[in-house]
């Protein structure tokens, strides 16, 4: 399957470990683009659809308990399939700018590297689930897990995993970015939100000619 980048719209994903500020930066970018007159779809995975909300409660809720790593990977892939078909593709076909907080890279980093599943197999499942739709730009907010995990209280099921798990996840994201520098921007999450937002704007600007 060949990588698929849509000819209409702009697709931007924010990725990275826990506590990196993905939600904050996604919202800042959406606000900036909206002020410039662009139509923006801001969403997240899992949870961007009604089905996704149910998947999110399963994979992140402590009440779920232990899951087979393969079960977890398939649940995340199911969320992505529904997300792409019902939200992302229609918005991109309409020329909108789509911003998602997490996408396929999170599955490769968390369920692949983190859970020590075969990353190639996890990728095959997720590329099929998303019809190999890829972001024009993926912003990786890189953070040391010791720093990121200390930024919030009330950890969910995934956030509660041991430090070694989150260290593997971090390296997984960095490995993905190193493979495709044309479509990735890696930024230190310890920079100020303002500095990160400025860097993101500079990287996004060249893509805006594709948006309505």
N, C-alpha and C positions, 0 to 999 in steps of 0.2 A: 504494500500500500504506500503510495507516494504522499508526502506531506501536503496538506491542503490549506492554502491561505486564500481567503475569499477575496474576490475582486471588488466587492462593495463593502462599505463600512470599515471600521477599524476595531480590532479585537486586542484588548490589553488584559493581561493577567498579572496579579500580584501573588508572589509565592514567598516561602521562607518558613522558618521555624516559629515556635510559639513566642509571643511577646515582641515580635519584630515590628509591629505597627502597620500591618497590611490593611486593616479596616480603616484606620485613620488616613492613610495615604490614598486609598481607593476613594474615600469620600472627598478628600481635598481635590483630587484630580477631577472627579465628577462635577464638583461645584465650579471649578475653574473652566471646564469645558462648557458647562451650562451657561456661564456668564458670557462666553464667547458665541453663544447662539447655537451650539451643537445639541442634537438630540442624543441623550445618553441613557443607556441601560446599565444600572449598577446592580450587581447581583453577587451571590456567593455560593460556594459548594462546600459541603452539602447544605441544602436548605433553600435553594432559590425557587423551588416549585413546591406545590402541595405534597407531591410524592417525596420530594427532597426533604421536607420538614419531618416526615415520618422516618426516613432513613437517618436523618441527623439525630433524632431522639434515640435511635437504636445504637448507632456507632459511638455516640459521645456520652450517653447516659450511663452512670455507674450501675444503675439497676440491671443493665444488660449483663453485667458480669463478664466472664471470659468468653471470647469468641475464637473460633478457628481463624487463623490468619487469612486463609483462603476465603472464608465466609465474609470476613471484613472487606477484603479486596473486592469481592463481587458486589457487595452492597454499595460501596463507593462508586464502582463502575456503573451500576444501575442508576444511581443518582445522576451521573454525568450524561448517560444516554438520554434520560428524560429532559435534563437541563438543556442540552444541545438542541434536541428536536423541537421542544416547545417554546424556548426563549431565545437562545443564541442565534440560531440560523435565521429565524424570521426577522430579528432585529438587524442583523448584518445585511440581509437581503434588502432591507429598507434603507440602507445607508447609514444606520446609526453607529455610534461608538459604544461598544460593549466593554464594560470593565467588570472583571470577576475576581473576587477574593478567593483564590485557590482554583486550580484546574487540574489537568492530568499530571503535572509535575508533582503535585502533592501525593498522588497515589504511588508514583514511582519512588519518591523519597520516603514516605511513611510506610506503605505496605511492602514496597520492594526493599529498600535499604534498611528501614527501621525494623520491620518484621523479619528481615533476612529471607524473604521469598526471592525467587529468581526474577530479577528486574526485567529481563527480556520478556518473560511470560506475563508479568503484570502490565508491561507496556503493550503487548499484543492485545490483551483483553481491553485495555482502556482506549487504544487507538480504534479498535473495532467499535466500541461503545459510542465513541464520539465521531465516527466516520472520518477519523484522522484530521478533524478540524483543529488547526493550531493558531495560537495567538500571533499576531504580527509582532508584538513585543511582550516579553515576560520580564517583569521587574522582580528580582530576588532581593529581599531585604535580609541581609545576612546578620545573624546575631549569635553570639556564644550562648548556648542553652543555659548556662549558669546565670547569665544576665537576663535573658528573655523570660525564663520561668519565674524569676523573682519579681517580675513586673506586675503580677496579678495574683489575686487570691481566688479560692474556690475552683481548683483545677478540675476539668472534666476527665472523662475516662482516658482519652489519649494524652492529655497534658500530664496525667498522673504516672505515665510510664517512667521507668528509671532513666537516669541521666545518660547512660550509655546508648539507650534507644534514641534519644534526641540528638546525641552527637553523630550517630550514623545518619539520621535524617538530615542534619546540617550538611554533612559531606555529600549526601545524595544530591541536594540542590546545587551545590557548587560544581559537582561533576557534570550535571546536566547543562549548566550554563557554559562550562568550558567546552562542551561539544558543539555549540552553535552560538558563537559570539555575535553573529549578525542580528539575532532575534532576542538577545538577552541583555539586560542591564543589571549588574550586581552592585548594590549600594550597602555601606555599613549602616545597620539599623541604629547604631549608637550616635549617629549624627543628629543634629536638631531636626525636628519635623519640617521646619522651614527650608533647611538646606536640602533635605531629601526631596521635598516637593519641587523645589527649583530644578533639581537634576532630572526628576521624572518629567517635568514639563518640557525641558530641552530635548529629551529623548522622544517624547510623544509628538512634538510639533511637526517633524517631517512627514508623519503619517496622516496628518489632518486633511491633506488634499483629497484623500479617499472618502472622506465623510461628507454627509449631506449637510 
